[in-house]
Every structure is written in C-alpha cells, then in structure tokens.
Amino acid sequence: MTSLAAAGSPFGALGSGGLALVVVVFLILGVRGKGRVKLTASPAAYIGFIAATAASAAGKTWGKPEQVIGQGLSGLGVGQSGGPFGDVGLGAVALLLLAIYLTMALTSASAAAIGVIAGVVWPATGDSTLWSIPCALAEAALGMLGS
C-alpha cells in the first residue's frame, strides 16, 4: 500500500503523510481531552490502531514507531525459538494485546498505546490470519477518505 489518500479525496489532496498527521494529532488531542473531544478507552484504542495503519502507509518519519516496536519484539525474542520466553510468535503477541484490551481497565492513553502496538503487530502476522481483518477494515476506512 503506497497511498491511502490520493488527490481524488473529498477533502482535497491529503497524501498518506497528511492523513497520518491528522489522525495522530486527533488521537493525541483526544486522549489529552482538554478541548471538545475526550476519547475514552475504546475509541482511543480504535483510533490508535487507525493511526498506526496510516503511519505505516506514510512511511518515512511515520515509520519510526513501527521500527521501535519491531526492535522491542526482537529484543524479547519474539519469532525466535531461543528467546527468553521460549518460542513466542507474532500470533501470540497479537492475541496477548487483545487479551489485555479485553480484560484490563485501561485509561485512554494506555488503550491508545495498545491500539498503536496492535496496528503494527497485527499486520505483521500475515494476510491469511484472523488479525488481517481489522487491518483491512482500517485500510478501507482510510482509503474512503482518498477515493
């Protein structure tokens, strides 16, 4: 995926980087909640997931969170049979993120962080996994702004 928001957007030319900028700023301001919008945990997690999807599509500077999360997972031995936690695959990490989201009382900031991490981990599990469904939905939602 190279561009989620092309020149034919109903909002004018957004570009992938511009769309990522808008979603990330909305997420940050909504989590802070000092203005008209105060995001609660569930919307913060969903918008965090969409923000990670937009950032991944934009690449360049927007890809830094993806690199940091990837390095953290590599450091924990995820996807390696000799890791400190044994053989832990990306599917297990994806399921763990969902379990944390469903079972813990999260603040809007921690839910947004879970959403952003899931937005990086879930697509990395592969196109034929259950985790690709929310990824496709997020891409479609962002793509609607660009077509």
N, C-alpha and C positions, 0 to 999 in steps of 0.2 A: 504494500500500500504506500503510495508516494504522496498523494494529496487527498485530504478529506474534505477540503473546502475550496472548490475551484471558483473560477471567475463568474460562473453562472448562478451564484448564490443569491437568494432573495435579499440578503443583506449587503450585496456588493462583493467585491473580491476580498475574501478573508485570508486565504492561504492557511496551510497547516500550522505554521508558527503563530499566526494571528489567532487562530481558533484555540490553540493550546494556551496562549496568553490570556484570552478571555475566560476560559474555563478555570484555569489555575487561579486567576485573580478572584473570580466569583467564589471559588472554594475557600480561599484564604479569608476573604472578607466575610463570607457567610459563617465560617467557623468562629471567627472573632465575634461576630454578632453585634457590632457597635452601631450598625445602621438599621435599615428597614428589614433586612433578612437575617434571621438567626437560624442556621442549619442545626437540626437535631442529628442524632447519631445515624439513623438510616439514610436520610438524604445526603449527609456528608460522606458516607461510605460509597454511595452510588456515584456521586459527583466526583469523588476521589478516583474511582475506577475509570470514569469517563475522562478525567483529566490525565490519567496515566496513559490511556489509549491515545488521546490527542497528542500528548508529548512524545510518545513513541513514534507516531506518524510524522511528527515535525522534525525529529532527529536533531542534529547539531547540539546546541546547548541544552535543549529539552531532553536529550537522551541521557543526561548525567544521572538522574535518579535511577534509571534502568541499569546503568553501569554500577552504581553504588550497591543496589540490591543484588545484582548478579555477583559482585565481588563478595558481599556478605554471605550469600548462599554457598559460593565456592569455598570460602573460608571455613564454613561449618561442615564442609564435606558433602553437601547435597549433590546427588548424582554420582557419587564415588563410593565404591564398595568399602573403602578403608577409612571412611570418615569417623569422627569421634562419636557419632550417634549410630554407627553401623551403616547399613545400606538404606539411605533415605533418598527417595526420588522426588522429582518435582510434583508428582501427583499427590504425594503425602503432604507436602508443604501447602499445596492448593487446598486440600481437604482440611488441614490444620487452620488455615486462615478462615475458612467458612465456619469451622467449629468455634473459633474464638469469637467471630462476629455473632454467631447464634447464641452462645452461652454466657458471654460476659456483658456486664453493664458498662458500655463504653461511653466515653464523652464524645462530643462531636469531633474533637481533634484526633482522638485515638481511632475513632471509626473512619475518619478521612484517611489516616495513615494506613489502616488495614485495606481500605479501598485502593489506595495508590499501590501498595505492595501487591495486592491481588491483580491489579491492572498490568503488572509486569510479570508475575508468576504464571497466571492462568494462560496467557497466550503461549508461553514457553513450554507448556505441557504438550502442545501439538494440536493439529487441526482435527484429528479424529477423536478427541477426548470430550467428555462432558463439559469441561471448562471452556471449550471453544464457543459454546452457545452464548454466554454473556458477552464474550469478546465480539462476536459477530453482531449482537444487538447494539453494543456501544458504538461499533464502527458504522452501523446503519444509521443510528441516531445522529452521529456527527456528519455522516455523509448526506443526510437530508438537508443540512444547512448549506451544503455545497452544490446541490444539483437542482 
